[in-house]
Amino acid sequence: MFSEMDESQSRLLDANLADVALNPRHLKASAPVFQFSNQFYSLNGFVYGNMPTMTMRRGEHVRWYVMASMSDFDFHAPDWHGQSVIYDGNRVNVLELGPMEMKTVDMVPDAVGTWLFDCDVNIHLAQGLEARYAVLP
């Protein structure tokens, strides 16, 4: 699930800003860059590669279900590094995914290793939309 999160909309925002341990620079929610700096793009709710590594075995059939939530910037380009997937009869490693869109792709991984799964929209990648998957022998 590719989605955008706006942490400035959190019900805990006031408490977090008041806590010196969490906000040592005493940022204010009214600062011009505050809202933009609190936008994150996540994969299954995880950001910056902190999602548990997905594992699979070389030669095994793997079905991926990818979907996007609904916001102004929820156009995504899921990218499987090191492998390719089959979508609509074509072998690809990047898809186009629009708001509220869902796609199913199939993979038979052949390259052993730990690979990046991310969104190729640069601003999304810069704001955390990445994960890892491992292909075991």
N, C-alpha and C positions, 0 to 999 in steps of 0.2 A: 504494500500500500504506500504509494507516494503521496505525501501530504505536506501542507504548509501549516506551521504553528506560529501563533503570535503570542509570545510570552507576556507582552504588555497587556494582554487581556485577562491574565490570570487573576483569580480572586485573591491570591496571596501577594499581589504586587505591592501594596502599601506596606505590608509586614516585611517583605524582602528588601524594599528600599530603606526601611527604617533600621534594619539590622546591619550594623557596622561591619560585622564579619562577612556578610554577603555583598555589601556595597561600600567597600573601604574608600572609594573616591566620592562618595555622597552624590551620586548621579540623581538627577531629578527626571521624572517622567515627562516633563515639559521640554526637555532638551531636544533640539532639532533632530539629532541622529538617534535618539533613544528608541523610537518605535522600529526604525529600520534595523537597528542592531539587535533587536529582540525577535526578529523573524528568523525562523529556522525551517528548513525543509528536511523532512524525516522519511525514513524507510521503516515501516511498521512501528513508528513512534521512537525510533532510535536515530541519533545523529552522530556525525563524525566517526563513523566506523565502530561505534560501541555496541552494535547489535551482535549477539552470539553468532559465531561463524557457522554458516550453513554447510553441511558436509554431504558428500555423495561419493560414489565410486566410479572409476573409469569404466566405461561401457554400459553403465546402468541407465535405464530410461528415466528421465527426470521431467516432470511437468511443472511449469512455472505459471502461476496466476498473477498477473500484474494489473494494478488498478490505480487510479488517481482520485483524489478527493476533489472538492469543488471550491475553488477560490480564483482570484484574478490571475494568478500566476501558476496554475496547476497544469501547464503543458510540460510534459516530461519527455526525456529521451533515454529510457533504460538501456544500459550498455553492459554487456557481459564481456569482461576482458578475458582473453585466453581461450575462449570457447565461442561456438556459434549456436544459435537456436533455430528451430524451424517454425516459421509463422506463415500461414496462408500458402503453404507449399514452397516457400522461399527460405534459403539459408541466410540468416542475418546475424549481426551481433548488436545492432541498435534498432530500437523500435520508436515510432512516434506514438505518444500517449496523451490524449487530451483530457480536459476536466470531466470527471465522472465516467471515464472510459475504462473498460476492462478488456484485457486480451489474455489468451492462453497460448503459451509456446511450449515446445518440446525440445529437450536437449539430450544428447547422448555424449557426455563429456569424454574427450580422448587425451587431453593434456593434464597430467598430474601436477598439482601445485595449489597454492593459495592465490586466488584471483580477486580482483576488484569488481564489484557490482555497483554501479553508480548511475547518476543522471548526467548526461552530456550537456545539459544546459548549464553554462559556466557559473552563473550566479547561484544556482541550486547546489552545485558541487562545493562552491566556496562557503555556502551556509549550511553544510553538513550532510548533504544527501549522498551517503556512500555506505557500503557494507562490504563484507568479505565472504567468499565461499571457497571451500576447499574440495578439491578432487583427490580422493585417495586412490592408491593402486588397487 
